[in-house]
């Protein structure tokens, strides 16, 4: 196969209306819940949609669940196992059969697919993150269709990248995708659960997730692990990285092509005006080990003034984490607004919580020489729109917007479908200097922890 001289960013440079698209298909859509068998008709139609998008010049990555469900089918099990080792056995059996169906279908459509299995640890390590991106870039350059799934058989935690909703958002972040389509068994996000509330109405466009009022009580089926709440988590990650996320129904895969043409279907989450780049984009893919809750003053400081987090504004610590682990930063109601690398472990943060800088030396002892900075601003990635009160030019590279995508999407969705179809949206390449970025993010290993000052050099 002749290789096209292209890469992820070069593909966008070639033509602004050619997109990088990630499509996630869930287990609940691929597995027939009544019979516990693979839904071949849905799988085939999704592959045909990928063929159509590929023919239009778009680059497509498929994130597919279903390995455990197919494994259960092959062994004649009527219920999904609960033990980790049993799930891993089902995944090992099911993954090869799932890929065989994708290979046969794509081959019949004249396309070549490739299997890519990832774990949380792959993306948590910066060098492996870059290698994974380079591999996916080359696969797209060759014109293949990467089919991504979690490497369940070697996962040391429960089979949860957090379900494949989170995995797909992190893949979209990895390849700087323009669109992420989450295909599920509902056609949109609703104000209430449409299965039990006849007054529920669909929400077609979401510009600010923090102000969203919607029902997220729906959970996954016995074969799947996701639900609407995990899709909102995926939306926060994707939109922070400059990607437009769309929730749509798997019953009509062809709707993806129609949505790209401007049709008013599903629920679209508009990307943030200032999307993350480089090291801060990578922070979105690092597994979260715990959470730190903040008061209004601390939230204002990191969101609107782009400051570091100090102990005085912390009101609660949840989970167990070590120094340099990623944590969620939440407001006083528990809503996640940012992610960052903690300079201290959870026990130390609990001791420091609510204390001022001058109190820390007495509290922590003479062995600590610190100003109490819990998370440096260079190690902090916002998931919500940043305020305009203060703009730090030193962080320009980390907050450079996906130029034009948000504005074009907003204009398109405000138009009738017929008008929108004539005005395709496409972002300009926002750039990502990996050579300089990798040097700036270099860290010295001291014991098992990174040197805090070195990991913050990217500011």
N, C-alpha and C positions, 0 to 999 in steps of 0.2 A: 504494500500500500504506500503510495507516495505521500510524504509528509508535507503539509502546508506550512510555509514559513510564517508562523503566527504564534501567539501566546495569549493569555487571558487579556492583557491590556492592549496588545496589538490588535486583537479582534475588535475591541471597541473603537480603536483609532481608525480602523478601516472604514467603518460606516456607523454613524451614530444610531441608526435604527436597527442594528443587529445586537441582540442582547445575550448576556449570559443568564441562563434560566435554570433554576433548580426546582425539580418537581418531587414532592414527597408523597408516596402512596402508603397508607396505613394498613395494618393487619386487618382491621375491621372491614376494609374495602376489598382486600385480596382474598380473604377467607370467608366462604359462605358459612355463616353462623349456624344455620339449620343443619347442614350436612357435615360441616367441618372439613370441607374440601376447598381446593384452590379455585378461585373464581376466574377461569380462563378467559371468559368474554371480556371482563374488565381489564385484565392484564393485556390482552391483545389490543383493545381500543386505546389504552394508554401508550402502548408501543407505537401505534399508528399516529397518535398525536405527536409523539417525539419525532417520528419520521417527517411529519408535515412541518414541524418547527425547524428541523434540521435542513429541510429543503428550502426554507425561507432564509437560510443563512445564520440562524441562531445557534448558539452553543448550549447544549442541554446536558444536565447531570440529573440522574434519577436516584433518589434515596428511597430504598424499598425495605419495608418491614416484611414480616411473614415467614421468616426462617423457622421460628419455633412452631408456628401454626402448621406449616407444611410438614415438619418433622413429626408432629402429633398425628397428622393425617397418614403419613407413611407407616406409622406403628399402630394405627387404629385406635388411638386414644380419644375419648370423648370429652376430656377436660384438659385444660392447660396445667402442667405441673406447677408446683409451688416451690420446691427445693431448687436451689441454685444449680447444683450438679445435674439435676434432671433437665432443667431448662437448657443447660449447655449441651447436653446430649441431643436434645431435640433440635437445637440450633445447628449442631454439626451435621445431623442427618438432613435437616430441611434445607440448609443453605445451598448444597450442591444441586438439589432437585429444583429449587427456586431459580437458580442461575441457569439450569438447563432449559427451563421454560423461557426465560428471557433470551438466551442465546438462540434457541430455535425460532422464536418469534422475530427477533431483530434480523436474523439471518434471512428469513423469508422476505423481510422488507428491504433487504439490501444494505443493512447496517451492521457494524461490528460493535459489540459491547465489551466492556471490561469490568471485572470485579475488583472493588476497592473496599477493604475491611479496615475500620478504624476503631481505636479505643480512646477513652478520655486521656490516658497518659500520652498518646501520640500527639495530641493537640496541646497538652499542657506544657510539653517541652518545646521551647522556641525553635530549636534546630529541626526537630521532627515536624513541627508545624510548617516550616518553610519547605522541607522536603516533600511533605504531603501536597502542598500547594503546587510545587514544581511538577510533581507527577501528574496531578489533575490537569495542569496547564498543558503538558505534553500530550496527554490523552485527547484533550480537546483539539489540540493542534493537528493531530493525526486524523481527526474527523470521527473518533469513536464516541460511544455513549458510555460514560462511567456509571456503573450501578453500585451505589454505596450502601453499606449496612454496617452496623456495629459488629466488631469481632467478638461475638458473645462467648465463644468457646474459651477465650482466655481472659475474659473480664473477671476481675477479682472482687468487684462489687456486684450487687444485684443487677440484672440486665436492664440498666437504666442509664443511658447516656443522659437520661431522663426521658426514656422513650425516644422514638425517632423524630419527634417534632423538634426537640432540642438539637439532636444531631444534624438535622437538615438546616437549621438556622446557623449552626456553626460551620457547616460546609459552605453555605451561602456567604458567610463572613470570610471564610478561607479563600474563596475564589473571587471575591468582590462581585458577587452576582447582582444583577439589576432587579431580578424578580425571583421570589420564592413562592411556589404554589403548594399549599398544604391541602391535599385531597382527602376528604373525609366523608362520613355518611350523613352529614348535614350540609345544606347548601349555602349557609352563611352563619355569621354570629348574630344571635338574637337578643332582644331585651329580656327575654325569659325563655325557659325551656319550652320549645314549640310542641314537644310531645305531650306535655301536660297542661299547657296554658294556651288556649285558642286565641288570646289577645296578643301573643308575642309577635313582634314585628322585626324584620331583618335590619341590620345595621350595615349599610353598603360601604361607607367610607369612615375611617378612623384617622384623625390627624394628630390626636394627643391621647395616648393610651392612659395617661394618669387621670384623665377626666372621663374615662369610659364608664358607662353604666350598662352592664350587660350580665346575663346569666352564665355562669361558668360551672354549674353544678353537674353537667353531663360528664360522665367518666367513660373509660374505654370498655370494650366488650370483654368477655371471658378470654378471647384470643389476643386482645391487644392490651397495651399498657397506658395509652394516652387518654386524652380528654380535652375539653375546651380550655381548662386552666393551663395545660402544658402548651397549648397553641398561643396563648397570650404571652407566656414566657418566651416562646420562640419569636413572637412579634417584637418584644422589647429588644432582644438580641439583634435581630435582622435589621430593624429600622435604625438602631443606633449605628449600625455599620453601613447605612446608606442604601439598604435594599428594600424594595416594595414587597411586602408580604401579602398574599391573597389566600383567604380560606374559601374553598369552593368544593362542590360535590363531586365525588368519584363516580356517581351514576351517570355523569355527562362529562367525560374527559375532554370532549371537543370544545367545551366551554373555555378552556385555556386559550385557544386560538382566538375565540370571540372576545375574551376579556382583554387580550393584548391589542385587539382592534378597537377597543373602547366600549364594549358592551357592559351594561350595568348588571353584573352578576357577582355573587359572592360578597365577601367583605375585604376591602383593601385597606391596608395599614400604610399610610404615607411615611416615607423615610424622614428622619430628622434633617433639619436644614444644615446642621454641622455634623457630618458623619465622622466616625473615628477612622484613623489610619494607622498603619505601621504597628508599633508596639501596643498601642491602646486597642487597636482592632484585635490583636492577638489575645489581650486580656479577656475579651468576651468568650473565648473558647476554653479558658483555664477552668477546671472543675472547682466549684464552690464548696468549701469545707465548713462554713459557718456563716453567721450573720452578725452585724453590729447595727443596733438601732440608735438613731440620733434625734436630738431635739431640733426644734425649728431653727435655732440659731446656727447649728452646725450644718444643717441641710442648706440653709441660705448661703453659708460660706463656701461649700464645695460646689453647689449647683450654679449660683449666680455670680460668685466672686472668684471661682476657680482656685480655691485655697486647699491646703492639705487638711486632713482630719486630725484633731487633737482630742485628748481624753475628756476635756471639760464638757464637750457636747454629746458624749455617749451616755445613753440611758439604759441600755440592755445589751447583753452579749448572749448569743445562742450558738450551740454546737461546740465541738472541740476542733481546734485548728492549731497549727504550728506557725512559727514565724515564716513569712514569705508565702504562706498559703493564700489562695484567693478567698475573699469573703464578699457576701452581699452587704451593701449599705442600704439600710431601710429607714423610712421616716418613722414618726412615733406611732403610726397605725400599722406598721409592718410591711408597707409597700416598698418593693425594691426600686431604688432610684439610681444605683451605681454599683460597680464592682471594683475591687482593688486588692492589692497585695499588702497584707498586714505586716508591720515591722515587729510585732510581738505575738506571742501565742495567746490562746483564749484565756488561760489563767491569769496571765499578766494584764491583759486588757480588762478583765473583770476587776482586778485590783486597782487599776488606774482609772476606771470609769468615774466620770464626774469630777476628777481631781484637776487642779491647776498645775502648771509646770513647776512652780516652786515647791510643791508638795511631793513631787515624784522621787527626789533623791532620798528623802526620809522614808518614803513608802517602799521603794524597791531596794534600797540598800546601796552601799558604796560601790558595789560591782557594776552598777549601771551608770553610764555616762550618756545621757540622752536629754533632748529637749521635749520628749514626750510625743513626738510626731508619730501617730499610729499608722497613717497611710499618706505617703507623699503624693502630691498632686500629679506627678509624672507616672505614678503607678495606679491611677484612678481613672476609670472609664465610665462616663455618664450614660445612663440608659434613657434619660428624659431630656427634653429640650433645655439647653443651657440659657441662663439669663443674659441680659445685655448690659448689666450694670458695669461689668469689668471685662475687658478683653486683654488677654495676655498674649502678646505677639510671639513670645517664646514657645507657645504651644500651637502655633499656626499649623505645623505639620500634622499634629495629632487631631486637629479639628477641622481640617479642610473639607468643605462641603462637596458632595457629589453634584457638581455644577449643573444646574438646570433640571435635574430629575424631579425634585419635589415640585417645582413650579409647573413643569410640563404635565406632571400627573394631576396636579390640582386643577389645571385648566382643562385637561381632557375629561376628568370625571364630572366637571361642571357642565360639559356639553352633552347634547343628545348623542346617542351612539353613532348615528350617521355622520355627524360632523367630526366626532372624535376619531373615527376610522381613518379619516383623511389627514390626521395630524399625529403620527406616531411619536412617542416620547423616547428619548435616548440620551443618557448622560455622557458628557465628555469624560475622558479618562482623567481621574483625579491624581494619578501618580502615586508612587510608593517607592522611595529610594531605599531598597533593601540593603544595598552595600553600606551606605552611611548609617542606616537605621540599625543594622546588626552591630556595627562598631559602637554606636551610641548606647546600645542596650547590653553591651558586654558586661558580665558579672564576674566578680572574684568569688571563689568558693572558700568560705571560712567554716570549717566543720561541715555541717549539713545545711547551712543557711547561706543565702546570697548576701553579699555586702550591700547594705541598704543604699549607701551613697552611690554605688556603681550602678545598681539597677535603676536609679532615678536619673541617670545621665541623659536620657532621651528628651528631657524637658527643654 
